[in-house]
């Protein structure tokens, strides 16, 4: 049986009991809800970014395995030791370049995911500070 209890109910009753003159408890609760929603949205952004990262890592692994299969076939068909050595060096160079490019791409995906999440939190913080300033100004006026 699912319990769909309102997570804000405890805070509602606690804030209503405080009864600070001039302080708009409804506005405080609305701001708190927006904070929780922003954290949830930021978490969702991080989750989506991690899913993208994991999918890309799986693609890289699949591609790497295919490259290993091709390299093994190429190396087994070498005619002599010079050709084998030259081909090994070329395969190693290509593998290093590909690995470097993959690492850079994964780092960029991670950076984008973190930046997307941070933007959500920063936007809420900026809005929250404005809301807090407005609440303070309204409290002072009354």
Phi, psi and omega in degrees: 000130183273135178254104182267051181294139178290117182292346182265353185301316180298319179291321177304308183293322180295315181292324180294329179288335184291322176046057177279124182300133177083352181266124182276100182295327178296319178294322178297316180293322178297319178295318179298316178300317179297323178297314180296319178297322178294318178296319178297318179294320178295320177296319177298318178298318178296316179300316179297319178297319179292323177296319177298316179299314181296317178299317181293321178298320178296319177297319180296317179297315179300315179297319180296318178297320177295318178297322177296320179298314180295316180297319179297318178296318180296316182293325181288344180260010179294140184278328180210177185292328178295313179298320179298314181295315179298317181293321177299317180297318179294318179296318179297318179298313180298319180295319179295316179297317180294317179297319178297316179296319179296317179297318178297316180298316180295321178295321178294321177297318180294317179298318179296317179300314179296318181295319179299316179295316182296323178301319180297313181294317180298318180298318179293320179298315179298314178295318180298321178294321177296317178298317180296317178298317178297318178297319180295317179297320178293324179293319181294323181292331184271000000 
